[in-house]
């Protein structure tokens, strides 16, 4: 395959290059905002009852549940807010990725649902992995502050 400068493959339809370049950062922002907002939505019920998941987290081997359950709630709810606005994006996404990796284990192994039960958690964990590595882009509070982890 012939490549252009910057090790980018040549486009089959070169006239789309400008569109891709113009939408790249916006698409990444939309993914970050959507993922963060959905994480907030998922954590909302847990933040209203932060000790409600104590039994579930203890069934996974996380003792004491009274410590891990509120941590789970805060990670999902507040971490989701941070990812959404792009503030402390890398550590918030990393924490969410860890939580989601546990849900992969929970659905795939503990509940014996295999890949079919864990696939959504795998996808979400990979999205959070991306933002843990990449950080936020120019459309974020991190960018406005001019600093990020």
N, CA, C and O of each residue as an XYZ file, in Angstrom:
596
protein
N       0.849     -1.173      0.000
C       0.000      0.000      0.000
C       0.893      1.233      0.000
O       1.824      1.326      0.800
N       0.622      2.157     -0.870
C       1.374      3.399     -0.938
C       0.862      4.339      0.150
O      -0.345      4.466      0.356
N       1.782      4.990      0.835
C       1.388      5.871      1.919
C       1.866      7.279      1.656
O       2.884      7.492      0.999
N       1.124      8.237      2.173
C       1.493      9.639      2.095
C       2.360     10.005      3.277
O       2.606      9.177      4.154
N       2.823     11.234      3.306
C       3.610     11.715      4.438
C       2.798     11.548      5.723
O       1.576     11.699      5.711
N       3.459     11.245      6.801
C       2.796     11.035      8.081
C       2.286      9.621      8.255
O       1.530      9.347      9.188
N       2.688      8.716      7.372
C       2.306      7.309      7.474
C       0.796      7.102      7.470
O       0.298      6.190      8.131
N       0.071      7.920      6.748
C      -1.372      7.756      6.624
C      -1.661      7.083      5.290
O      -1.108      7.485      4.266
N      -2.512      6.073      5.285
C      -2.833      5.415      4.023
C      -3.587      6.365      3.093
O      -4.330      7.241      3.537
N      -3.378      6.169      1.812
C      -4.089      6.979      0.821
C      -5.566      6.607      0.833
O      -5.923      5.435      0.954
N      -6.401      7.602      0.707
C      -7.841      7.375      0.698
C      -8.299      6.892     -0.670
O      -7.787      7.339     -1.697
N      -9.256      5.986     -0.680
C      -9.848      5.521     -1.923
C     -10.593      6.677     -2.591
O     -10.559      6.830     -3.812
N     -11.265      7.485     -1.772
C     -11.944      8.683     -2.266
C     -11.253      9.884     -1.612
O     -11.680     10.331     -0.548
N     -10.200     10.408     -2.230
C      -9.395     11.480     -1.628
C     -10.187     12.718     -1.244
O      -9.808     13.424     -0.309
N     -11.271     12.996     -1.942
C     -12.045     14.193     -1.629
C     -12.709     14.124     -0.256
O     -13.163     15.149      0.254
N     -12.777     12.942      0.353
C     -13.340     12.809      1.698
C     -12.332     13.165      2.794
O     -12.706     13.277      3.961
N     -11.075     13.341      2.436
C     -10.038     13.642      3.422
C     -10.340     14.879      4.249
O     -10.137     14.878      5.463
N     -10.816     15.914      3.616
C     -11.155     17.138      4.339
C     -12.285     16.931      5.327
O     -12.256     17.461      6.438
N     -13.285     16.156      4.918
C     -14.412     15.854      5.806
C     -13.939     15.067      7.021
O     -14.307     15.375      8.155
N     -13.117     14.045      6.775
C     -12.602     13.235      7.884
C     -11.778     14.089      8.842
O     -11.906     13.962     10.059
N     -10.943     14.950      8.297
C     -10.110     15.812      9.134
C     -10.961     16.782      9.937
O     -10.672     17.047     11.104
N     -12.009     17.312      9.318
C     -12.865     18.278     10.000
C     -13.698     17.639     11.107
O     -13.962     18.274     12.128
N     -14.108     16.402     10.916
C     -14.998     15.741     11.878
C     -14.274     14.883     12.904
O     -14.896     14.445     13.872
N     -12.990     14.630     12.729
C     -12.269     13.717     13.617
C     -12.352     14.095     15.074
O     -12.727     13.272     15.909
N     -12.005     15.336     15.397
C     -12.024     15.756     16.802
C     -13.452     15.833     17.338
O     -13.699     15.517     18.502
N     -14.385     16.251     16.494
C     -15.789     16.320     16.937
C     -16.339     14.924     17.220
O     -17.065     14.732     18.194
N     -16.000     13.953     16.379
C     -16.461     12.584     16.596
C     -15.909     12.032     17.907
O     -16.621     11.359     18.652
N     -14.642     12.317     18.185
C     -14.032     11.871     19.433
C     -14.717     12.524     20.631
O     -14.942     11.874     21.652
N     -15.045     13.801     20.505
C     -15.737     14.510     21.583
C     -17.118     13.920     21.816
O     -17.526     13.728     22.961
N     -17.839     13.632     20.743
C     -19.174     13.042     20.871
C     -19.091     11.691     21.577
O     -19.917     11.393     22.439
N     -18.106     10.878     21.220
C     -17.932      9.584     21.876
C     -17.643      9.764     23.366
O     -18.219      9.057     24.194
N     -16.753     10.708     23.719
C     -16.408     10.942     25.123
C     -17.613     11.434     25.913
O     -17.885     10.942     27.008
N     -18.330     12.398     25.364
C     -19.489     12.956     26.060
C     -20.585     11.899     26.225
O     -21.172     11.780     27.301
N     -20.860     11.143     25.182
C     -21.885     10.100     25.262
C     -21.494      9.024     26.271
O     -22.318      8.610     27.086
N     -20.254      8.572     26.221
C     -19.800      7.531     27.152
C     -19.865      8.028     28.594
O     -20.325      7.310     29.482
N     -19.407      9.246     28.822
C     -19.456      9.806     30.175
C     -20.879      9.981     30.666
O     -21.192      9.639     31.806
N     -21.746     10.511     29.812
C     -23.145     10.732     30.202
C     -23.851      9.417     30.506
O     -24.632      9.334     31.454
N     -23.582      8.396     29.708
C     -24.192      7.093     29.980
C     -23.648      6.480     31.263
O     -24.369      5.774     31.967
N     -22.389      6.743     31.569
C     -21.821      6.265     32.833
C     -22.498      6.972     34.016
O     -22.782      6.345     35.036
N     -22.753      8.273     33.874
C     -23.481      9.020     34.909
C     -24.863      8.414     35.108
O     -25.296      8.183     36.237
N     -25.545      8.163     34.001
C     -26.891      7.584     34.064
C     -26.869      6.228     34.764
O     -27.743      5.924     35.576
N     -25.869      5.424     34.444
C     -25.746      4.102     35.065
C     -25.433      4.215     36.560
O     -25.901      3.402     37.357
N     -24.655      5.204     36.930
C     -24.282      5.378     38.331
C     -25.280      6.151     39.170
O     -25.159      6.191     40.395
N     -26.268      6.769     38.527
C     -27.223      7.616     39.246
C     -27.964      6.852     40.350
O     -28.059      7.330     41.480
N     -28.478      5.692     40.027
C     -29.185      4.901     41.037
C     -28.278      4.475     42.173
O     -28.700      4.388     43.326
N     -27.023      4.211     41.832
C     -26.074      3.793     42.865
C     -25.703      4.954     43.788
O     -25.496      4.752     44.984
N     -25.617      6.163     43.242
C     -25.239      7.301     44.076
C     -26.386      7.667     45.020
O     -26.145      8.202     46.102
N     -27.625      7.388     44.624
C     -28.770      7.626     45.503
C     -28.798      6.644     46.664
O     -29.309      6.964     47.737
N     -28.255      5.457     46.457
C     -28.181      4.428     47.491
C     -26.782      3.829     47.460
O     -26.600      2.711     46.980
N     -25.782      4.567     47.971
C     -24.387      4.152     47.794
C     -24.020      2.819     48.452
O     -23.014      2.214     48.083
N     -24.802      2.358     49.400
C     -24.505      1.081     50.045
C     -25.341     -0.059     49.468
O     -25.240     -1.198     49.924
N     -26.161      0.246     48.473
C     -27.070     -0.736     47.892
C     -26.385     -1.890     47.187
O     -26.968     -2.968     47.071
N     -25.179     -1.695     46.721
C     -24.468     -2.759     46.011
C     -23.491     -3.511     46.915
O     -22.655     -4.272     46.427
N     -23.590     -3.302     48.219
C     -22.651     -3.939     49.160
C     -22.623     -5.456     49.025
O     -21.551     -6.060     48.979
N     -23.784     -6.062     48.962
C     -23.850     -7.516     48.838
C     -23.262     -8.003     47.528
O     -22.567     -9.019     47.488
N     -23.542     -7.278     46.460
C     -23.034     -7.677     45.149
C     -21.517     -7.601     45.109
O     -20.870     -8.528     44.621
N     -20.930     -6.505     45.618
C     -19.471     -6.388     45.561
C     -18.796     -7.401     46.479
O     -17.710     -7.890     46.171
N     -19.431     -7.716     47.598
C     -18.870     -8.751     48.474
C     -18.952    -10.124     47.813
O     -18.078    -10.964     48.027
N     -19.996    -10.363     47.008
C     -20.106    -11.655     46.318
C     -18.989    -11.815     45.290
O     -18.680    -12.932     44.874
N     -18.382    -10.697     44.881
C     -17.253    -10.739     43.947
C     -15.912    -10.801     44.678
O     -14.857    -10.875     44.049
N     -15.964    -10.769     46.021
C     -14.735    -10.857     46.800
C     -14.180     -9.519     47.247
O     -13.057     -9.461     47.748
N     -14.940     -8.435     47.080
C     -14.492     -7.112     47.508
C     -15.079     -6.819     48.885
O     -16.245     -6.448     49.017
N     -14.238     -6.994     49.911
C     -14.661     -6.773     51.298
C     -13.946     -5.559     51.860
O     -12.783     -5.345     51.516
N     -14.566     -4.761     52.694
C     -15.986     -4.786     53.054
C     -16.827     -4.084     52.002
O     -16.392     -3.106     51.394
N     -18.015     -4.584     51.797
C     -18.925     -4.002     50.821
C     -19.286     -2.569     51.137
O     -19.564     -1.774     50.239
N     -19.281     -2.235     52.444
C     -19.606     -0.860     52.857
C     -18.547      0.133     52.374
O     -18.821      1.331     52.309
N     -17.352     -0.336     52.037
C     -16.310      0.532     51.453
C     -16.412      0.533     49.930
O     -16.398      1.597     49.311
N     -16.512     -0.644     49.323
C     -16.457     -0.765     47.867
C     -17.720     -0.280     47.169
O     -17.643      0.263     46.067
N     -18.875     -0.465     47.788
C     -20.122     -0.052     47.148
C     -20.180      1.465     46.923
O     -20.500      1.888     45.812
N     -19.884      2.304     47.932
C     -19.876      3.756     47.668
C     -18.772      4.161     46.682
O     -18.942      5.105     45.911
N     -17.655      3.451     46.710
C     -16.582      3.747     45.756
C     -17.040      3.441     44.326
O     -16.745      4.196     43.400
N     -17.751      2.348     44.157
C     -18.327      2.006     42.862
C     -19.297      3.087     42.411
O     -19.251      3.530     41.264
N     -20.177      3.514     43.317
C     -21.162      4.549     42.992
C     -20.484      5.850     42.588
O     -20.868      6.469     41.596
N     -19.484      6.266     43.345
C     -18.778      7.519     43.055
C     -18.003      7.432     41.750
O     -17.963      8.393     40.982
N     -17.390      6.286     41.499
C     -16.626      6.118     40.262
C     -17.532      6.235     39.051
O     -17.196      6.923     38.087
N     -18.661      5.579     39.092
C     -19.574      5.636     37.953
C     -20.197      7.021     37.800
O     -20.206      7.579     36.703
N     -20.716      7.578     38.891
C     -21.442      8.838     38.790
C     -20.506     10.033     38.595
O     -20.604     10.745     37.595
N     -19.611     10.248     39.541
C     -18.726     11.409     39.442
C     -17.665     11.230     38.359
O     -17.302     12.187     37.675
N     -17.170     10.000     38.207
C     -16.224      9.724     37.123
C     -16.860      9.971     35.772
O     -16.213     10.483     34.859
N     -18.131      9.607     35.641
C     -18.858      9.865     34.403
C     -18.989     11.353     34.122
O     -18.864     11.787     32.977
N     -19.240     12.130     35.159
C     -19.315     13.591     34.987
C     -17.970     14.121     34.514
O     -17.912     14.937     33.594
N     -16.887     13.661     35.136
C     -15.552     14.127     34.758
C     -15.208     13.761     33.319
O     -14.651     14.578     32.586
N     -15.535     12.543     32.912
C     -15.274     12.135     31.529
C     -16.125     12.982     30.574
O     -15.639     13.421     29.532
N     -17.381     13.208     30.928
C     -18.275     13.985     30.076
C     -17.736     15.381     29.806
O     -17.710     15.828     28.660
N     -17.303     16.074     30.860
C     -16.826     17.449     30.666
C     -15.354     17.501     30.278
O     -14.849     18.550     29.877
N     -14.679     16.386     30.395
C     -13.265     16.342     30.017
C     -12.362     16.967     31.059
O     -11.425     17.687     30.715
N     -12.630     16.702     32.323
C     -11.793     17.191     33.421
C     -11.173     15.982     34.124
O     -11.880     15.050     34.509
N      -9.863     16.002     34.285
C      -9.150     14.846     34.846
C      -9.556     13.582     34.083
O      -9.809     12.533     34.675
N      -9.610     13.706     32.785
C     -10.152     12.663     31.920
C      -9.420     11.342     32.065
O     -10.052     10.294     32.201
N      -8.099     11.381     32.039
C      -7.348     10.111     32.101
C      -7.598      9.341     33.403
O      -7.941      8.161     33.336
N      -7.440      9.957     34.589
C      -7.693      9.159     35.789
C      -9.156      8.741     35.948
O      -9.435      7.648     36.440
N     -10.089      9.600     35.537
C     -11.509      9.234     35.632
C     -11.821      8.067     34.705
O     -12.523      7.134     35.092
N     -11.300      8.117     33.479
C     -11.539      7.028     32.530
C     -10.841      5.750     32.990
O     -11.377      4.656     32.812
N      -9.657      5.876     33.576
C      -8.944      4.697     34.067
C      -9.740      4.021     35.182
O      -9.887      2.799     35.187
N     -10.252      4.813     36.128
C     -11.057      4.249     37.221
C     -12.304      3.554     36.671
O     -12.658      2.459     37.108
N     -12.966      4.200     35.709
C     -14.152      3.599     35.101
C     -13.784      2.313     34.365
O     -14.541      1.343     34.389
N     -12.623      2.306     33.713
C     -12.173      1.115     33.004
C     -11.995     -0.052     33.979
O     -12.359     -1.184     33.658
N     -11.447      0.210     35.152
C     -11.268     -0.844     36.158
C     -12.631     -1.384     36.599
O     -12.830     -2.596     36.683
N     -13.561     -0.476     36.878
C     -14.916     -0.902     37.263
C     -15.520     -1.763     36.165
O     -16.115     -2.803     36.446
N     -15.372     -1.340     34.933
C     -15.944     -2.085     33.819
C     -15.248     -3.417     33.594
O     -15.884     -4.380     33.165
N     -13.960     -3.486     33.874
C     -13.253     -4.774     33.787
C     -13.825     -5.755     34.813
O     -13.937     -6.949     34.535
N     -14.184     -5.256     35.991
C     -14.813     -6.109     37.000
C     -16.179     -6.586     36.509
O     -16.563     -7.729     36.759
N     -16.918     -5.712     35.808
C     -18.218     -6.149     35.288
C     -18.059     -7.194     34.183
O     -18.930     -8.044     33.998
N     -16.957     -7.128     33.458
C     -16.666     -8.182     32.473
C     -16.526     -9.514     33.209
O     -17.116    -10.517     32.806
N     -15.757     -9.517     34.271
C     -15.577    -10.725     35.092
C     -16.921    -11.183     35.675
O     -17.251    -12.369     35.645
N     -17.687    -10.227     36.203
C     -18.967    -10.555     36.830
C     -19.908    -11.232     35.833
O     -20.442    -12.306     36.107
N     -20.105    -10.605     34.689
C     -21.049    -11.163     33.717
C     -20.492    -12.392     33.013
O     -21.206    -13.374     32.811
N     -19.230    -12.341     32.642
C     -18.651    -13.437     31.881
C     -18.376    -14.682     32.693
O     -18.596    -15.796     32.219
N     -17.893    -14.502     33.925
C     -17.478    -15.654     34.745
C     -18.475    -15.949     35.865
O     -19.027    -17.048     35.927
N     -18.711    -14.978     36.751
C     -19.563    -15.216     37.924
C     -20.979    -15.595     37.506
O     -21.537    -16.572     38.006
N     -21.555    -14.831     36.597
C     -22.916    -15.120     36.136
C     -22.931    -16.178     35.024
O     -23.996    -16.581     34.559
N     -21.739    -16.622     34.603
C     -21.580    -17.649     33.566
C     -22.326    -17.295     32.275
O     -22.897    -18.165     31.617
N     -22.312    -15.995     31.922
C     -22.979    -15.546     30.703
C     -22.035    -15.563     29.503
O     -22.466    -15.365     28.367
N     -20.750    -15.799     29.758
C     -19.775    -15.855     28.677
C     -19.659    -14.540     27.930
O     -19.962    -13.472     28.463
N     -19.219    -14.638     26.703
C     -19.020    -13.440     25.882
C     -20.315    -12.674     25.668
O     -20.314    -11.443     25.684
N     -21.415    -13.382     25.469
C     -22.695    -12.708     25.229
C     -23.087    -11.808     26.398
O     -23.671    -10.745     26.186
N     -22.779    -12.212     27.611
C     -23.115    -11.398     28.770
C     -22.103    -10.308     29.045
O     -22.430     -9.286     29.648
N     -20.882    -10.521     28.608
C     -19.811     -9.581     28.922
C     -19.500     -8.606     27.799
O     -18.756     -7.648     28.010
N     -20.050     -8.826     26.609
C     -19.624     -8.033     25.453
C     -19.867     -6.542     25.623
O     -19.034     -5.742     25.195
N     -20.970     -6.141     26.228
C     -21.240     -4.718     26.431
C     -20.216     -4.113     27.391
O     -19.721     -3.008     27.165
N     -19.909     -4.829     28.446
C     -18.898     -4.351     29.389
C     -17.517     -4.282     28.750
O     -16.738     -3.375     29.043
N     -17.215     -5.235     27.880
C     -15.926     -5.212     27.171
C     -15.838     -3.959     26.304
O     -14.823     -3.263     26.308
N     -16.894     -3.683     25.570
C     -16.917     -2.490     24.719
C     -16.749     -1.219     25.539
O     -15.953     -0.351     25.184
N     -17.490     -1.107     26.625
C     -17.378      0.089     27.478
C     -16.003      0.195     28.120
O     -15.453      1.291     28.225
N     -15.447     -0.924     28.547
C     -14.096     -0.900     29.129
C     -13.081     -0.421     28.099
O     -12.170      0.336     28.434
N     -13.229     -0.854     26.847
C     -12.304     -0.426     25.794
C     -12.465      1.054     25.458
O     -11.482      1.732     25.158
N     -13.685      1.553     25.505
C     -13.895      2.992     25.294
C     -13.206      3.785     26.401
O     -12.548      4.789     26.130
N     -13.353      3.342     27.632
C     -12.701      4.035     28.746
C     -11.180      3.879     28.659
O     -10.447      4.803     29.012
N     -10.698      2.721     28.193
C      -9.268      2.536     27.975
C      -8.748      3.567     26.981
O      -7.695      4.168     27.195
N      -9.481      3.769     25.906
C      -9.079      4.745     24.891
C      -8.891      6.131     25.522
O      -7.879      6.789     25.284
N      -9.861      6.568     26.320
C      -9.759      7.902     26.916
C      -8.758      7.954     28.062
O      -8.211      9.018     28.354
N      -8.510      6.821     28.715
C      -7.452      6.784     29.731
C      -6.087      6.984     29.085
O      -5.203      7.607     29.673
N      -5.916      6.461     27.886
C      -4.655      6.607     27.160
C      -4.604      7.936     26.417
O      -3.601      8.645     26.487
N      -5.657      8.274     25.720
C      -5.687      9.455     24.848
C      -5.901     10.744     25.614
O      -5.373     11.787     25.229
N      -6.677     10.691     26.706
C      -7.060     11.914     27.392
C      -8.161     12.608     26.611
O      -8.711     12.059     25.656
N      -8.469     13.815     27.030
C      -9.492     14.599     26.334
C      -8.839     15.342     25.185
O      -7.613     15.407     25.095
N      -9.652     15.899     24.313
C      -9.114     16.666     23.193
C      -9.357     18.160     23.433
O      -9.550     18.585     24.572
N      -9.347     18.936     22.377
C      -9.490     20.379     22.500
C     -10.840     20.838     23.003
O     -10.986     21.979     23.442
N     -11.839     19.956     22.943
C     -13.182     20.289     23.425
C     -13.364     19.731     24.838
O     -14.171     18.825     25.046
N     -12.632     20.260     25.796
C     -12.689     19.737     27.159
C     -12.241     20.795     28.157
O     -11.603     21.785     27.799
N     -12.587     20.561     29.402
C     -12.118     21.447     30.467
C     -10.606     21.321     30.608
O      -9.921     22.315     30.851
N     -10.083     20.109     30.457
C      -8.625     19.922     30.512
C      -7.926     20.856     29.524
O      -6.920     21.483     29.861
N      -8.463     20.947     28.302
C      -7.856     21.812     27.279
C      -7.966     23.281     27.676
O      -7.029     24.052     27.470
N      -9.102     23.667     28.241
C      -9.283     25.062     28.678
C      -8.287     25.431     29.772
O      -7.783     26.553     29.828
N      -8.020     24.461     30.638
C      -7.057     24.695     31.717
C      -5.616     24.655     31.199
O      -4.703     25.179     31.838
N      -5.427     24.031     30.042
C      -4.108     23.909     29.475
C      -3.225     22.897     30.186
O      -2.001     22.915     30.057
N      -3.878     22.002     30.947
C      -3.135     20.960     31.686
C      -3.969     19.693     31.723
O      -5.198     19.744     31.774
N      -3.301     18.576     31.699
C      -3.976     17.306     31.902
C      -2.978     16.281     32.423
O      -1.765     16.467     32.335
N      -3.514     15.202     32.964
C      -2.645     14.150     33.489
C      -1.907     13.493     32.364
O      -1.119     12.576     32.595
